[in-house]
C-alpha cells in the first residue's frame, strides 16, 4: 500500500430511523440510515403494505384472472357519423 493516499478508517456509529444503533468501521464518524436489520420486513417477518390509492387491490384484480386478462381485446370499429350534406 502506498502511504498517505488512503482515507482514515475509524469506528463509526450507525443510527437507524427506528432508534437502533450499532458500531462498525467506516471513513465517516456517523451514518444515518432509514432502515436496518431490526426494522426491515425481511428480517422481522412482518410485512407492512402502505396503500393509499388502492394500488394493491387494483394489481390483484388485474392479474387475478391470469394470462387471459393480459391479452388485448379487439377494439370495436368506430361508426362514421352520417353527414347531412348530400
DRENSEMAR-611091 format. One record per atom (N, C-alpha, C): residue number from 1; atom name; z negated, y negated, x negated; residue in three letters. Coordinates in steps of 0.02 Angstrom, whole numbers, plus 50000, padded with zeros to 5 digits. Layout:
N
num=NUM | atomo=CA | zz=Z | yy=Y | xx=X | residuo=ALA
...
//
This chain:
86
num=1 | atomo=N | zz=50000 | yy=50060 | xx=49958 | residuo=UNK
num=1 | atomo=CA | zz=50000 | yy=50000 | xx=50000 | residuo=UNK
num=1 | atomo=C | zz=50000 | yy=49938 | xx=49956 | residuo=UNK
num=2 | atomo=N | zz=50038 | yy=49889 | xx=49978 | residuo=UNK
num=2 | atomo=CA | zz=50038 | yy=49826 | xx=49942 | residuo=UNK
num=2 | atomo=C | zz=49976 | yy=49786 | xx=49961 | residuo=UNK
num=3 | atomo=N | zz=49953 | yy=49746 | xx=49915 | residuo=UNK
num=3 | atomo=CA | zz=49892 | yy=49707 | xx=49928 | residuo=UNK
num=3 | atomo=C | zz=49911 | yy=49642 | xx=49963 | residuo=UNK
num=4 | atomo=N | zz=49865 | yy=49619 | xx=50006 | residuo=UNK
num=4 | atomo=CA | zz=49868 | yy=49554 | xx=50040 | residuo=UNK
num=4 | atomo=C | zz=49927 | yy=49545 | xx=50089 | residuo=UNK
num=5 | atomo=N | zz=49955 | yy=49599 | xx=50115 | residuo=UNK
num=5 | atomo=CA | zz=50007 | yy=49592 | xx=50166 | residuo=UNK
num=5 | atomo=C | zz=49986 | yy=49622 | xx=50233 | residuo=UNK
num=6 | atomo=N | zz=49933 | yy=49661 | xx=50233 | residuo=UNK
num=6 | atomo=CA | zz=49912 | yy=49695 | xx=50294 | residuo=UNK
num=6 | atomo=C | zz=49858 | yy=49655 | xx=50330 | residuo=UNK
num=7 | atomo=N | zz=49857 | yy=49656 | xx=50397 | residuo=UNK
num=7 | atomo=CA | zz=49806 | yy=49618 | xx=50434 | residuo=UNK
num=7 | atomo=C | zz=49738 | yy=49652 | xx=50427 | residuo=UNK
num=8 | atomo=N | zz=49685 | yy=49614 | xx=50440 | residuo=UNK
num=8 | atomo=CA | zz=49617 | yy=49642 | xx=50439 | residuo=UNK
num=8 | atomo=C | zz=49608 | yy=49689 | xx=50497 | residuo=UNK
num=9 | atomo=N | zz=49578 | yy=49745 | xx=50485 | residuo=UNK
num=9 | atomo=CA | zz=49566 | yy=49797 | xx=50535 | residuo=UNK
num=9 | atomo=C | zz=49491 | yy=49797 | xx=50547 | residuo=UNK
num=10 | atomo=N | zz=49469 | yy=49771 | xx=50605 | residuo=UNK
num=10 | atomo=CA | zz=49398 | yy=49759 | xx=50618 | residuo=UNK
num=10 | atomo=C | zz=49375 | yy=49796 | xx=50682 | residuo=UNK
num=11 | atomo=N | zz=49310 | yy=49806 | xx=50690 | residuo=UNK
num=11 | atomo=CA | zz=49285 | yy=49834 | xx=50754 | residuo=UNK
num=11 | atomo=C | zz=49300 | yy=49785 | xx=50811 | residuo=UNK
num=12 | atomo=N | zz=49322 | yy=49813 | xx=50868 | residuo=UNK
num=12 | atomo=CA | zz=49345 | yy=49773 | xx=50924 | residuo=UNK
num=12 | atomo=C | zz=49310 | yy=49796 | xx=50988 | residuo=UNK
num=13 | atomo=N | zz=49290 | yy=49748 | xx=51029 | residuo=UNK
num=13 | atomo=CA | zz=49260 | yy=49763 | xx=51093 | residuo=UNK
num=13 | atomo=C | zz=49315 | yy=49757 | xx=51146 | residuo=UNK
num=14 | atomo=N | zz=49326 | yy=49811 | xx=51183 | residuo=UNK
num=14 | atomo=CA | zz=49375 | yy=49812 | xx=51237 | residuo=UNK
num=14 | atomo=C | zz=49337 | yy=49805 | xx=51303 | residuo=UNK
num=15 | atomo=N | zz=49354 | yy=49754 | xx=51343 | residuo=UNK
num=15 | atomo=CA | zz=49320 | yy=49742 | xx=51407 | residuo=UNK
num=15 | atomo=C | zz=49370 | yy=49751 | xx=51463 | residuo=UNK
num=16 | atomo=N | zz=49349 | yy=49790 | xx=51513 | residuo=UNK
num=16 | atomo=CA | zz=49391 | yy=49804 | xx=51571 | residuo=UNK
num=16 | atomo=C | zz=49370 | yy=49759 | xx=51629 | residuo=UNK
num=17 | atomo=N | zz=49415 | yy=49751 | xx=51677 | residuo=UNK
num=17 | atomo=CA | zz=49400 | yy=49712 | xx=51737 | residuo=UNK
num=17 | atomo=C | zz=49347 | yy=49744 | xx=51781 | residuo=UNK
num=18 | atomo=N | zz=49336 | yy=49810 | xx=51775 | residuo=UNK
num=18 | atomo=CA | zz=49285 | yy=49844 | xx=51815 | residuo=UNK
num=18 | atomo=C | zz=49215 | yy=49835 | xx=51786 | residuo=UNK
num=19 | atomo=N | zz=49210 | yy=49806 | xx=51726 | residuo=UNK
num=19 | atomo=CA | zz=49145 | yy=49796 | xx=51695 | residuo=UNK
num=19 | atomo=C | zz=49131 | yy=49843 | xx=51637 | residuo=UNK
num=20 | atomo=N | zz=49171 | yy=49894 | xx=51629 | residuo=UNK
num=20 | atomo=CA | zz=49162 | yy=49941 | xx=51574 | residuo=UNK
num=20 | atomo=C | zz=49183 | yy=49908 | xx=51509 | residuo=UNK
num=21 | atomo=N | zz=49150 | yy=49926 | xx=51454 | residuo=UNK
num=21 | atomo=CA | zz=49169 | yy=49902 | xx=51388 | residuo=UNK
num=21 | atomo=C | zz=49156 | yy=49957 | xx=51337 | residuo=UNK
num=22 | atomo=N | zz=49196 | yy=49958 | xx=51284 | residuo=UNK
num=22 | atomo=CA | zz=49187 | yy=50006 | xx=51231 | residuo=UNK
num=22 | atomo=C | zz=49212 | yy=49975 | xx=51166 | residuo=UNK
num=23 | atomo=N | zz=49192 | yy=50007 | xx=51110 | residuo=UNK
num=23 | atomo=CA | zz=49209 | yy=49981 | xx=51044 | residuo=UNK
num=23 | atomo=C | zz=49262 | yy=50026 | xx=51013 | residuo=UNK
num=24 | atomo=N | zz=49312 | yy=49995 | xx=50984 | residuo=UNK
num=24 | atomo=CA | zz=49364 | yy=50030 | xx=50947 | residuo=UNK
num=24 | atomo=C | zz=49381 | yy=49987 | xx=50887 | residuo=UNK
num=25 | atomo=N | zz=49437 | yy=49999 | xx=50856 | residuo=UNK
num=25 | atomo=CA | zz=49458 | yy=49958 | xx=50798 | residuo=UNK
num=25 | atomo=C | zz=49527 | yy=49930 | xx=50811 | residuo=UNK
num=26 | atomo=N | zz=49536 | yy=49868 | xx=50791 | residuo=UNK
num=26 | atomo=CA | zz=49600 | yy=49834 | xx=50800 | residuo=UNK
num=26 | atomo=C | zz=49601 | yy=49773 | xx=50755 | residuo=UNK
num=27 | atomo=N | zz=49655 | yy=49734 | xx=50761 | residuo=UNK
num=27 | atomo=CA | zz=49660 | yy=49672 | xx=50722 | residuo=UNK
num=27 | atomo=C | zz=49632 | yy=49613 | xx=50761 | residuo=UNK
num=28 | atomo=N | zz=49614 | yy=49623 | xx=50825 | residuo=UNK
num=28 | atomo=CA | zz=49586 | yy=49571 | xx=50867 | residuo=UNK
num=28 | atomo=C | zz=49511 | yy=49584 | xx=50876 | residuo=UNK
num=29 | atomo=N | zz=49470 | yy=49531 | xx=50880 | residuo=UNK
num=29 | atomo=CA | zz=49398 | yy=49542 | xx=50889 | residuo=UNK
num=29 | atomo=C | zz=49379 | yy=49563 | xx=50960 | residuo=UNK
num=30 | atomo=N | zz=49420 | yy=49545 | xx=51011 | residuo=UNK
num=30 | atomo=CA | zz=49406 | yy=49562 | xx=51080 | residuo=UNK
num=30 | atomo=C | zz=49471 | yy=49572 | xx=51118 | residuo=UNK
num=31 | atomo=N | zz=49473 | yy=49623 | xx=51160 | residuo=UNK
num=31 | atomo=CA | zz=49531 | yy=49637 | xx=51202 | residuo=UNK
num=31 | atomo=C | zz=49508 | yy=49643 | xx=51274 | residuo=UNK
num=32 | atomo=N | zz=49542 | yy=49609 | xx=51320 | residuo=UNK
num=32 | atomo=CA | zz=49526 | yy=49614 | xx=51391 | residuo=UNK
num=32 | atomo=C | zz=49583 | yy=49651 | xx=51426 | residuo=UNK
num=33 | atomo=N | zz=49564 | yy=49704 | xx=51463 | residuo=UNK
num=33 | atomo=CA | zz=49614 | yy=49745 | xx=51499 | residuo=UNK
num=33 | atomo=C | zz=49599 | yy=49745 | xx=51573 | residuo=UNK
num=34 | atomo=N | zz=49649 | yy=49759 | xx=51614 | residuo=UNK
num=34 | atomo=CA | zz=49641 | yy=49761 | xx=51687 | residuo=UNK
num=34 | atomo=C | zz=49614 | yy=49828 | xx=51711 | residuo=UNK
num=35 | atomo=N | zz=49631 | yy=49881 | xx=51676 | residuo=UNK
num=35 | atomo=CA | zz=49614 | yy=49948 | xx=51700 | residuo=UNK
num=35 | atomo=C | zz=49597 | yy=49992 | xx=51639 | residuo=UNK
num=36 | atomo=N | zz=49549 | yy=50036 | xx=51648 | residuo=UNK
num=36 | atomo=CA | zz=49528 | yy=50081 | xx=51593 | residuo=UNK
num=36 | atomo=C | zz=49520 | yy=50152 | xx=51620 | residuo=UNK
num=37 | atomo=N | zz=49494 | yy=50197 | xx=51578 | residuo=UNK
num=37 | atomo=CA | zz=49487 | yy=50266 | xx=51599 | residuo=UNK
num=37 | atomo=C | zz=49432 | yy=50275 | xx=51651 | residuo=UNK
num=38 | atomo=N | zz=49386 | yy=50228 | xx=51658 | residuo=UNK
num=38 | atomo=CA | zz=49333 | yy=50233 | xx=51708 | residuo=UNK
num=38 | atomo=C | zz=49358 | yy=50216 | xx=51778 | residuo=UNK
num=39 | atomo=N | zz=49405 | yy=50169 | xx=51783 | residuo=UNK
num=39 | atomo=CA | zz=49428 | yy=50146 | xx=51849 | residuo=UNK
num=39 | atomo=C | zz=49500 | yy=50167 | xx=51865 | residuo=UNK
num=40 | atomo=N | zz=49535 | yy=50199 | xx=51819 | residuo=UNK
num=40 | atomo=CA | zz=49605 | yy=50219 | xx=51832 | residuo=UNK
num=40 | atomo=C | zz=49606 | yy=50278 | xx=51880 | residuo=UNK
num=41 | atomo=N | zz=49649 | yy=50275 | xx=51932 | residuo=UNK
num=41 | atomo=CA | zz=49651 | yy=50329 | xx=51983 | residuo=UNK
num=41 | atomo=C | zz=49667 | yy=50398 | xx=51954 | residuo=UNK
num=42 | atomo=N | zz=49704 | yy=50402 | xx=51900 | residuo=UNK
num=42 | atomo=CA | zz=49721 | yy=50467 | xx=51870 | residuo=UNK
num=42 | atomo=C | zz=49658 | yy=50502 | xx=51844 | residuo=UNK
num=43 | atomo=N | zz=49613 | yy=50463 | xx=51814 | residuo=UNK
num=43 | atomo=CA | zz=49552 | yy=50492 | xx=51785 | residuo=UNK
num=43 | atomo=C | zz=49497 | yy=50500 | xx=51837 | residuo=UNK
num=44 | atomo=N | zz=49494 | yy=50456 | xx=51887 | residuo=UNK
num=44 | atomo=CA | zz=49441 | yy=50460 | xx=51936 | residuo=UNK
num=44 | atomo=C | zz=49456 | yy=50509 | xx=51992 | residuo=UNK
num=45 | atomo=N | zz=49520 | yy=50522 | xx=52005 | residuo=UNK
num=45 | atomo=CA | zz=49540 | yy=50566 | xx=52060 | residuo=UNK
num=45 | atomo=C | zz=49540 | yy=50531 | xx=52127 | residuo=UNK
num=46 | atomo=N | zz=49529 | yy=50467 | xx=52129 | residuo=UNK
num=46 | atomo=CA | zz=49529 | yy=50428 | xx=52191 | residuo=UNK
num=46 | atomo=C | zz=49590 | yy=50384 | xx=52192 | residuo=UNK
num=47 | atomo=N | zz=49637 | yy=50399 | xx=52235 | residuo=UNK
num=47 | atomo=CA | zz=49697 | yy=50359 | xx=52241 | residuo=UNK
num=47 | atomo=C | zz=49686 | yy=50304 | xx=52292 | residuo=UNK
num=48 | atomo=N | zz=49705 | yy=50244 | xx=52274 | residuo=UNK
num=48 | atomo=CA | zz=49699 | yy=50188 | xx=52319 | residuo=UNK
num=48 | atomo=C | zz=49769 | yy=50161 | xx=52332 | residuo=UNK
num=49 | atomo=N | zz=49789 | yy=50159 | xx=52395 | residuo=UNK
num=49 | atomo=CA | zz=49853 | yy=50130 | xx=52413 | residuo=UNK
num=49 | atomo=C | zz=49841 | yy=50062 | xx=52444 | residuo=UNK
num=50 | atomo=N | zz=49867 | yy=50012 | xx=52413 | residuo=UNK
num=50 | atomo=CA | zz=49862 | yy=49944 | xx=52440 | residuo=UNK
num=50 | atomo=C | zz=49928 | yy=49931 | xx=52475 | residuo=UNK
num=51 | atomo=N | zz=49927 | yy=49929 | xx=52540 | residuo=UNK
num=51 | atomo=CA | zz=49988 | yy=49923 | xx=52579 | residuo=UNK
num=51 | atomo=C | zz=49980 | yy=49869 | xx=52630 | residuo=UNK
num=52 | atomo=N | zz=50008 | yy=49811 | xx=52616 | residuo=UNK
num=52 | atomo=CA | zz=50001 | yy=49755 | xx=52662 | residuo=UNK
num=52 | atomo=C | zz=50060 | yy=49747 | xx=52708 | residuo=UNK
num=53 | atomo=N | zz=50117 | yy=49773 | xx=52688 | residuo=UNK
num=53 | atomo=CA | zz=50178 | yy=49763 | xx=52728 | residuo=UNK
num=53 | atomo=C | zz=50203 | yy=49827 | xx=52760 | residuo=UNK
num=54 | atomo=N | zz=50164 | yy=49881 | xx=52760 | residuo=UNK
num=54 | atomo=CA | zz=50186 | yy=49944 | xx=52790 | residuo=UNK
num=54 | atomo=C | zz=50239 | yy=49979 | xx=52749 | residuo=UNK
num=55 | atomo=N | zz=50241 | yy=49968 | xx=52685 | residuo=UNK
num=55 | atomo=CA | zz=50293 | yy=49996 | xx=52642 | residuo=UNK
num=55 | atomo=C | zz=50287 | yy=50072 | xx=52637 | residuo=UNK
num=56 | atomo=N | zz=50226 | yy=50098 | xx=52636 | residuo=UNK
num=56 | atomo=CA | zz=50217 | yy=50170 | xx=52628 | residuo=UNK
num=56 | atomo=C | zz=50241 | yy=50205 | xx=52691 | residuo=UNK
num=57 | atomo=N | zz=50222 | yy=50181 | xx=52749 | residuo=UNK
num=57 | atomo=CA | zz=50245 | yy=50211 | xx=52811 | residuo=UNK
num=57 | atomo=C | zz=50321 | yy=50206 | xx=52818 | residuo=UNK
num=58 | atomo=N | zz=50349 | yy=50150 | xx=52798 | residuo=UNK
num=58 | atomo=CA | zz=50422 | yy=50141 | xx=52801 | residuo=UNK
num=58 | atomo=C | zz=50457 | yy=50192 | xx=52756 | residuo=UNK
num=59 | atomo=N | zz=50430 | yy=50203 | xx=52696 | residuo=UNK
num=59 | atomo=CA | zz=50458 | yy=50251 | xx=52650 | residuo=UNK
num=59 | atomo=C | zz=50453 | yy=50322 | xx=52677 | residuo=UNK
num=60 | atomo=N | zz=50394 | yy=50339 | xx=52703 | residuo=UNK
num=60 | atomo=CA | zz=50384 | yy=50407 | xx=52730 | residuo=UNK
num=60 | atomo=C | zz=50429 | yy=50419 | xx=52790 | residuo=UNK
num=61 | atomo=N | zz=50438 | yy=50369 | xx=52833 | residuo=UNK
num=61 | atomo=CA | zz=50482 | yy=50376 | xx=52891 | residuo=UNK
num=61 | atomo=C | zz=50554 | yy=50385 | xx=52869 | residuo=UNK
num=62 | atomo=N | zz=50574 | yy=50348 | xx=52818 | residuo=UNK
num=62 | atomo=CA | zz=50644 | yy=50350 | xx=52795 | residuo=UNK
num=62 | atomo=C | zz=50660 | yy=50418 | xx=52765 | residuo=UNK
num=63 | atomo=N | zz=50614 | yy=50447 | xx=52726 | residuo=UNK
num=63 | atomo=CA | zz=50628 | yy=50509 | xx=52691 | residuo=UNK
num=63 | atomo=C | zz=50597 | yy=50570 | xx=52724 | residuo=UNK
num=64 | atomo=N | zz=50569 | yy=50564 | xx=52784 | residuo=UNK
num=64 | atomo=CA | zz=50537 | yy=50621 | xx=52817 | residuo=UNK
num=64 | atomo=C | zz=50588 | yy=50673 | xx=52839 | residuo=UNK
num=65 | atomo=N | zz=50647 | yy=50651 | xx=52860 | residuo=UNK
num=65 | atomo=CA | zz=50697 | yy=50697 | xx=52885 | residuo=UNK
num=65 | atomo=C | zz=50733 | yy=50735 | xx=52829 | residuo=UNK
num=66 | atomo=N | zz=50724 | yy=50715 | xx=52768 | residuo=UNK
num=66 | atomo=CA | zz=50756 | yy=50750 | xx=52712 | residuo=UNK
num=66 | atomo=C | zz=50821 | yy=50717 | xx=52692 | residuo=UNK
num=67 | atomo=N | zz=50865 | yy=50757 | xx=52664 | residuo=UNK
num=67 | atomo=CA | zz=50928 | yy=50731 | xx=52637 | residuo=UNK
num=67 | atomo=C | zz=50974 | yy=50704 | xx=52691 | residuo=UNK
num=68 | atomo=N | zz=50971 | yy=50732 | xx=52751 | residuo=UNK
num=68 | atomo=CA | zz=51016 | yy=50711 | xx=52805 | residuo=UNK
num=68 | atomo=C | zz=51006 | yy=50637 | xx=52822 | residuo=UNK
num=69 | atomo=N | zz=50945 | yy=50612 | xx=52815 | residuo=UNK
num=69 | atomo=CA | zz=50933 | yy=50543 | xx=52831 | residuo=UNK
num=69 | atomo=C | zz=50961 | yy=50495 | xx=52779 | residuo=UNK
num=70 | atomo=N | zz=50979 | yy=50522 | xx=52720 | residuo=UNK
num=70 | atomo=CA | zz=51005 | yy=50479 | xx=52667 | residuo=UNK
num=70 | atomo=C | zz=51080 | yy=50468 | xx=52672 | residuo=UNK
num=71 | atomo=N | zz=51115 | yy=50513 | xx=52707 | residuo=UNK
num=71 | atomo=CA | zz=51187 | yy=50506 | xx=52712 | residuo=UNK
num=71 | atomo=C | zz=51205 | yy=50448 | xx=52757 | residuo=UNK
num=72 | atomo=N | zz=51257 | yy=50413 | xx=52739 | residuo=UNK
num=72 | atomo=CA | zz=51277 | yy=50355 | xx=52778 | residuo=UNK
num=72 | atomo=C | zz=51312 | yy=50378 | xx=52841 | residuo=UNK
num=73 | atomo=N | zz=51297 | yy=50344 | xx=52895 | residuo=UNK
num=73 | atomo=CA | zz=51330 | yy=50359 | xx=52958 | residuo=UNK
num=73 | atomo=C | zz=51394 | yy=50319 | xx=52963 | residuo=UNK
num=74 | atomo=N | zz=51443 | yy=50348 | xx=52997 | residuo=UNK
num=74 | atomo=CA | zz=51507 | yy=50314 | xx=53005 | residuo=UNK
num=74 | atomo=C | zz=51498 | yy=50253 | xx=53050 | residuo=UNK
num=75 | atomo=N | zz=51530 | yy=50200 | xx=53030 | residuo=UNK
num=75 | atomo=CA | zz=51524 | yy=50138 | xx=53069 | residuo=UNK
num=75 | atomo=C | zz=51571 | yy=50142 | xx=53129 | residuo=UNK
num=76 | atomo=N | zz=51550 | yy=50113 | xx=53183 | residuo=UNK
num=76 | atomo=CA | zz=51592 | yy=50111 | xx=53243 | residuo=UNK
num=76 | atomo=C | zz=51645 | yy=50057 | xx=53233 | residuo=UNK
num=77 | atomo=N | zz=51706 | yy=50071 | xx=53255 | residuo=UNK
num=77 | atomo=CA | zz=51759 | yy=50020 | xx=53247 | residuo=UNK
num=77 | atomo=C | zz=51743 | yy=49958 | xx=53289 | residuo=UNK
num=78 | atomo=N | zz=51758 | yy=49901 | xx=53262 | residuo=UNK
num=78 | atomo=CA | zz=51745 | yy=49838 | xx=53296 | residuo=UNK
num=78 | atomo=C | zz=51805 | yy=49824 | xx=53341 | residuo=UNK
num=79 | atomo=N | zz=51790 | yy=49812 | xx=53405 | residuo=UNK
num=79 | atomo=CA | zz=51844 | yy=49798 | xx=53452 | residuo=UNK
num=79 | atomo=C | zz=51866 | yy=49726 | xx=53444 | residuo=UNK
num=80 | atomo=N | zz=51931 | yy=49717 | xx=53444 | residuo=UNK
num=80 | atomo=CA | zz=51959 | yy=49650 | xx=53436 | residuo=UNK
num=80 | atomo=C | zz=51948 | yy=49612 | xx=53501 | residuo=UNK
num=81 | atomo=N | zz=51931 | yy=49550 | xx=53497 | residuo=UNK
num=81 | atomo=CA | zz=51920 | yy=49509 | xx=53556 | residuo=UNK
num=81 | atomo=C | zz=51988 | yy=49491 | xx=53587 | residuo=UNK
num=82 | atomo=N | zz=51993 | yy=49499 | xx=53652 | residuo=UNK
num=82 | atomo=CA | zz=52056 | yy=49483 | xx=53687 | residuo=UNK
num=82 | atomo=C | zz=52064 | yy=49407 | xx=53689 | residuo=UNK
num=83 | atomo=N | zz=52122 | yy=49385 | xx=53670 | residuo=UNK
num=83 | atomo=CA | zz=52134 | yy=49313 | xx=53671 | residuo=UNK
num=83 | atomo=C | zz=52169 | yy=49294 | xx=53735 | residuo=UNK
num=84 | atomo=N | zz=52155 | yy=49235 | xx=53761 | residuo=UNK
num=84 | atomo=CA | zz=52184 | yy=49211 | xx=53823 | residuo=UNK
num=84 | atomo=C | zz=52247 | yy=49170 | xx=53811 | residuo=UNK
num=85 | atomo=N | zz=52271 | yy=49167 | xx=53751 | residuo=UNK
num=85 | atomo=CA | zz=52329 | yy=49126 | xx=53735 | residuo=UNK
num=85 | atomo=C | zz=52393 | yy=49167 | xx=53736 | residuo=UNK
num=86 | atomo=N | zz=52417 | yy=49188 | xx=53790 | residuo=UNK
num=86 | atomo=CA | zz=52480 | yy=49226 | xx=53794 | residuo=UNK
num=86 | atomo=C | zz=52533 | yy=49188 | xx=53828 | residuo=UNK
//
